[in-house]
Each structure stands twice: as C-alpha cells, then as structure tokens.
Amino acid sequence: MLGIIINPKSGKKAFRRQRLYLWKLLKKRHEPFTYRVTKYAGHAIELARELVETGHDQILVLGGDGTVSETINGIMTATITDEQRKKVSFGIMPRGTGNDWGRYWGLTRKFKDALESFFSGTPHPVDVGCLTYWRNNIEHHHYFINSIGFGIDPLTCRIATNLKNYIGSHHINYFFGLIIALFKIKPIPVDLHCDNHILENKSLFTMNIGNGPYSGGGIKQNPDADPTDGIFHSMFLEPPTFKQICQAVPVLFSGGLTQLDFVYSLIGKKLKIDTKQHLALEADGIMMDIMGPCEVHCIHHAINMQVRI
C-alpha cells in the first residue's frame, strides 16, 4: 500500500502543477494510496510513523532533504519489527533547496523523471545513521539518511535558510552560506573515536559524517561515501589557514577535499565525539543542539530506497 507525504512549503512555486500531475498519474495507474500533508516542523515524523504502522509499505516523499529525514525518523521509530521495517521502501520527488540525497540517485527537480523512477523502480537496501546523545542522563536517538555535520555545516545551513528570504530557494545558497560561515565559526575542543582510530585534543572546525557523498547543495565532502556499504566516510578539519581555505574552496564540488593533506579522513561503522561543550549540528539539514558527547553508528540495510538505477 502506498503512502504519500507532501511538504507544501518545499519548492512551493511549482507545487500545484506537480501535485496535479501526480494525481493524474495515480489515477491512470489505478494505484490505491493514502496521502498526508505536513503542517509544521517534525510533522513528517508523525505521519510516516502512522502510515507504516497502518500497513503502508511504500512511502513517497514530496519534499526536500529535511522532509526525507523526518520520514526516515518516523519509519525507524514506528512500532513494528525490524523485519517489517526492512520491507518498507521509500522514494522521493525532490522539491527542496539542497536535494543531496536525491542527487546521489540521479534524481533532480525534474519531477516527472523522479516519479517515473519511483513507480518503475525496485527496492534497494540502504543504510541509516543513528545519532545517540544524552540529556539529563536520558538517552536519545535521532536518525539520518544522508549525512550529519558539525561546526561549519550547521552554521552554513542556518545562513542558507536565512538567504532564502532574500534570493529565493537555490542550492547556491549553501555556497554563499559557507563563505559567510568561514568567518563566523568558533572551533571547539574534541576527542574523536572512529572504530579503533583515535584523534585526541583536536579543535573541531568542521566535520561531516557521510552516508551519502553530497551535502550542502552538491558539495562532495565525502566523495567515496556509499549508503549501501555499512560504513561511514567522514572528514574532519581543524581551523585552517587562509592558504588552506583557498586550496579547499575550488575542490568542494569536485570531490578533491579529502585529498588535501590537512583534511582528516575517517572510515568506520561507529564514531564518538567526546566534548564537554555545546555542539550544534545538522542531520540532513535539520538543525539540532546538544551538550556533551555523542555517538553515531551505522545501521546496515535498515530500509529500502525505491528507485530505478
């Protein structure tokens, strides 16, 4: 049974035309479905959980990376067995600013192609990341599908979101946001543990843990990341010099960032960030704030991506 989650605020200029096309396509296919429309931040979590718990094993998301991420959190927290969860598949019609998860699968804002890929595609097992953190000694979990970033990443997301009010919703917002963030970021001291690899007494300028290779509207922070291989590819950078920034900026979109000798590359299933300070982060573009240490681990082949490849 198909369930559809729609974020009407994501790419809203083309929303009416896209929705009408989808309704006609579903009628032509004689496809039974249930659809839900998000009304506030975090609503897609509730809607996805409800759909999965009521027997919908296919979920189509009309929205950006944030809506996709909320949907994943709803699926992962639904009261179903792990075996049932592994039979759930989701797909997307990208409508957001960054669309980094869709970019990996060759899905663009050409919504007709994206819908064709979903309806003629097959389920492909994909990994899901889980962030574990503690508040008042209570353990909390948050899931992500594409990447999770610390340092410059969340600051860039905040600035890019604000830029929408001035220049509209474009993936280039993230590039302008990054340039501004370079001059505003304040590094924090951390210890890093990635499987058996340890980095001690480091100053976190930026860090991205990638399930997929893209973030920030097409930036390749972890070009070798593969959301099906059961491991994360992560990059870590201490405060760079002006010369190093000039070296990094030209290769942000080409995948050459991790080849620079001042960028740490980490590969593993589990990472721990140990700090006593406040940590701002973004998980698939969703902003979060936590205090103290956190852990990130990979859940191999947790759910399925419905796509034609």
C-alpha positions in Angstrom: 0.0 0.0 0.0 1.3 3.4 -1.0 1.5 6.3 1.4 2.4 9.8 0.2 3.9 12.6 2.4 3.8 16.1 0.9 5.6 19.2 2.2 3.8 22.1 0.5 6.3 24.6 1.7 9.2 22.9 -0.1 9.6 24.3 -3.6 6.2 25.8 -3.3 6.1 27.8 -6.6 5.7 24.6 -8.6 3.6 22.7 -6.0 0.2 22.9 -7.7 1.5 21.8 -11.1 3.4 18.9 -9.6 0.6 17.7 -7.3 -2.0 17.7 -10.2 0.4 15.7 -12.4 0.9 13.2 -9.6 -2.9 12.8 -9.0 -3.4 12.2 -12.8 -0.6 9.6 -12.8 -2.0 7.7 -9.8 -5.5 7.7 -11.4 -4.0 6.4 -14.7 -2.1 3.6 -12.8 -5.2 2.7 -10.7 -2.9 3.0 -7.7 -4.6 2.9 -4.2 -2.9 5.4 -1.9 -3.1 7.5 1.2 -1.7 11.0 1.3 -0.8 13.3 4.2 0.3 16.9 4.1 2.8 18.3 6.6 1.7 21.3 8.7 4.7 22.0 10.9 8.3 21.1 11.5 8.6 17.5 12.6 5.1 16.6 11.3 6.5 14.2 8.7 7.9 12.1 11.6 4.4 11.5 12.9 2.9 11.0 9.5 5.5 8.4 8.4 5.1 6.6 11.7 1.4 6.5 11.3 1.5 5.3 7.7 4.0 2.5 8.4 2.1 1.3 11.5 -1.1 1.1 9.5 0.4 -1.2 6.8 1.8 1.2 4.2 5.0 -0.4 3.0 5.8 2.2 0.3 6.3 5.8 1.2 6.7 8.5 -1.4 8.1 11.9 -0.2 7.4 15.1 -2.0 9.8 17.4 -0.3 13.5 18.3 0.4 16.2 16.6 2.4 14.6 17.7 5.7 11.3 16.1 4.9 13.0 12.9 3.8 15.0 12.9 7.0 11.8 13.3 9.1 10.2 10.5 7.2 13.2 8.2 7.9 12.8 9.1 11.6 9.2 8.2 11.5 9.9 4.8 9.9 12.7 4.0 12.2 10.7 4.8 15.4 7.5 3.1 14.3 6.3 0.2 16.5 7.0 -2.6 14.0 9.6 -5.3 14.0 13.0 -4.9 12.4 12.0 -7.5 9.8 8.9 -5.5 8.9 11.0 -2.3 8.7 13.4 -3.9 6.3 10.5 -4.5 3.9 9.5 -0.8 3.9 10.7 1.2 0.9 10.6 4.9 0.3 11.2 7.2 -2.6 11.4 10.9 -3.3 10.2 13.6 -5.7 12.9 16.2 -4.7 11.4 19.6 -4.1 13.9 21.2 -1.6 16.9 23.5 -1.8 19.8 21.1 -1.4 18.4 17.7 -2.6 21.6 16.0 -1.7 20.1 12.6 -1.1 18.3 12.6 -4.4 21.4 13.8 -6.2 23.2 10.6 -5.3 20.5 8.6 -7.0 20.4 10.8 -10.1 17.1 12.4 -9.0 16.7 16.1 -9.8 13.9 18.6 -9.7 12.6 17.1 -13.0 9.6 15.7 -11.1 8.2 13.6 -13.9 11.5 11.7 -14.1 11.6 11.3 -10.4 8.1 9.9 -10.2 8.9 7.5 -13.1 11.9 6.3 -11.3 9.8 5.6 -8.2 7.0 3.8 -9.9 9.1 1.8 -12.3 12.0 1.3 -9.8 12.8 -1.5 -7.4 13.7 -1.5 -3.6 17.4 -1.1 -2.9 18.6 -1.8 0.7 20.2 1.3 2.2 21.9 2.2 5.5 20.6 4.6 8.1 22.7 6.6 10.5 21.7 6.8 14.2 22.9 9.7 16.5 22.9 8.9 20.2 23.1 11.7 22.7 22.2 12.3 26.4 20.1 15.0 28.1 19.7 14.8 31.9 21.2 11.3 31.8 18.4 10.2 29.4 19.5 8.5 26.2 18.0 10.0 23.0 18.2 8.8 19.3 17.9 10.7 16.1 18.2 9.1 12.7 19.6 10.4 9.4 19.8 9.1 5.9 22.4 11.3 4.1 24.9 13.0 6.4 25.4 14.7 9.7 27.6 17.7 10.2 29.2 19.6 13.0 30.9 23.0 13.1 30.6 24.9 9.8 27.9 22.6 8.5 25.1 23.6 10.8 26.1 27.3 10.6 26.1 27.1 6.8 22.6 25.6 6.9 21.3 28.4 9.2 22.7 31.1 6.9 21.5 29.4 3.8 18.0 29.2 5.2 18.1 32.9 6.0 19.3 33.7 2.5 16.0 32.2 1.1 14.3 35.3 2.3 16.5 37.4 0.0 17.4 35.4 -3.0 14.9 32.6 -3.0 15.4 28.8 -2.7 18.5 27.8 -4.6 21.3 25.3 -4.0 23.8 28.1 -4.4 22.5 29.4 -1.1 24.7 26.8 0.6 27.9 28.1 -1.1 27.2 31.7 -0.1 26.3 30.4 3.4 29.6 28.5 3.6 31.7 31.6 2.7 30.0 33.6 5.4 30.3 30.8 7.9 34.0 30.6 7.4 34.4 34.0 9.1 31.9 33.3 11.9 32.7 29.8 13.1 34.1 29.2 16.6 36.0 25.9 16.9 35.6 23.6 20.0 37.9 21.1 21.6 37.1 17.4 21.0 38.4 13.8 21.1 37.3 11.6 18.2 37.0 7.8 18.2 36.2 6.1 14.9 36.2 2.3 15.4 39.8 1.7 16.6 41.2 5.1 15.3 41.6 7.9 17.9 42.2 11.6 17.4 42.9 13.4 20.7 42.9 17.0 21.7 41.7 18.3 18.3 39.9 21.6 17.6 36.8 21.0 15.6 36.4 23.5 12.8 34.1 21.3 10.7 33.2 17.6 10.5 30.9 15.7 8.2 29.9 12.1 8.6 28.6 10.8 5.3 26.3 8.0 4.5 26.0 9.6 1.1 28.7 11.7 -0.7 26.9 15.0 -1.1 25.9 17.7 1.4 25.2 21.5 1.3 23.7 21.5 -2.2 26.2 19.3 -4.0 29.4 19.8 -2.0 31.3 16.5 -2.0 32.7 16.4 1.5 32.9 12.6 1.4 33.1 11.6 -2.2 33.6 7.8 -1.5 30.6 7.5 0.8 28.2 4.8 -0.3 24.8 4.4 1.5 24.7 0.7 0.9 28.2 -0.5 2.2 27.6 -0.5 6.0 30.2 2.2 6.9 30.6 5.9 7.1 33.1 8.1 5.3 33.9 11.1 7.4 36.0 14.2 7.0 37.4 16.3 9.9 39.1 19.6 9.7 40.9 21.8 12.3 40.9 25.6 11.9 42.6 26.1 8.5 44.9 28.9 7.4 43.8 31.4 4.8 46.1 29.5 2.3 44.4 26.2 3.1 40.9 27.7 2.7 42.0 28.9 -0.8 43.1 25.4 -1.6 39.8 23.8 -0.3 37.2 26.1 -1.9 38.0 25.2 -5.6 37.6 21.5 -4.9 34.5 21.5 -2.8 32.2 20.3 -5.6 34.8 18.1 -7.4 35.4 15.6 -4.6 39.0 16.7 -4.1 38.6 17.9 -0.5 39.6 14.6 1.2 42.8 14.5 -0.9 44.2 17.6 0.8 46.8 16.7 3.4 45.3 18.9 6.1 41.9 17.2 6.0 41.5 14.1 8.2 39.5 11.2 6.5 37.9 8.6 8.8 36.2 5.4 7.8 34.2 3.2 10.2 30.8 1.9 11.4 30.8 3.9 14.7 32.1 7.3 15.7 32.2 9.0 19.1 32.7 12.8 19.5 33.8 13.4 23.1 33.4 17.0 24.3 32.1 18.8 27.3 30.9 21.8 25.3 27.8 22.7 23.4 27.5 21.0 19.9 25.5 22.5 17.1 24.8 20.0 14.3 22.7 19.4 11.3 21.3 16.0 10.4 20.2 16.0 6.7 19.7 19.8 7.1 17.7 19.5 10.3 19.2 21.8 13.0 19.9 20.3 16.4 21.7 21.4 19.6 23.2 19.0 22.1 25.6 19.2 25.1 28.5 16.9 25.7 29.5 13.7 24.0 27.5 11.9 21.3 27.9 8.7 19.2 27.0 8.0 15.6 26.6 4.5 14.3 25.6 2.9 11.0 22.5 0.5 10.8 23.3 -1.6 7.7 20.4 -2.1 5.2 17.8 -0.7 7.6 15.2 0.2 5.0 14.9 0.3 1.2 15.1 3.1 -1.4 12.6 2.7 -4.2 14.4 3.9 -7.3 15.4 2.9 -10.8 19.1 2.7 -11.3 
